[in-house]
């Protein structure tokens, strides 16, 4: 039986990640989860090369991470608070 968490994570894969100001920063590649609590810590993204925010996030890591605390909506796209990413 597939766990519910795995199914949800699989459904999120490839979703576009945008800021609340409409800038597309990339697509969801993977999810970083705290092993003890099971809580999502960050979304790892395949960056949009045209995005200034994605380029800035890449300065810190080769695979940019969007902190989960910056995410405030998940539907057809994932929306993050731009002020928490700069």
Long-range contacts (C-beta under 8 A, 24 or more apart in sequence): 5-38, 12-74, 12-78, 15-74, 15-76, 15-77, 15-78, 16-77, 16-78, 17-43, 17-45, 17-66, 17-77, 17-78, 17-79, 17-80, 18-77, 18-78, 18-79, 18-80, 19-53, 19-79, 19-80, 19-81, 19-82, 19-85, 20-72, 20-79, 20-80, 20-81, 20-82, 21-82, 23-51, 23-52, 23-53, 23-82, 24-48, 24-51, 25-51, 25-53, 25-54, 25-57, 25-64, 25-66, 25-80, 25-85, 26-51, 26-54, 26-64, 28-78, 29-63, 30-63, 32-65, 39-68, 40-68, 41-67, 41-68, 42-66, 42-67, 42-68, 43-68, 43-71, 43-78, 53-82, 53-85, 53-86, 56-85, 56-86, 57-85
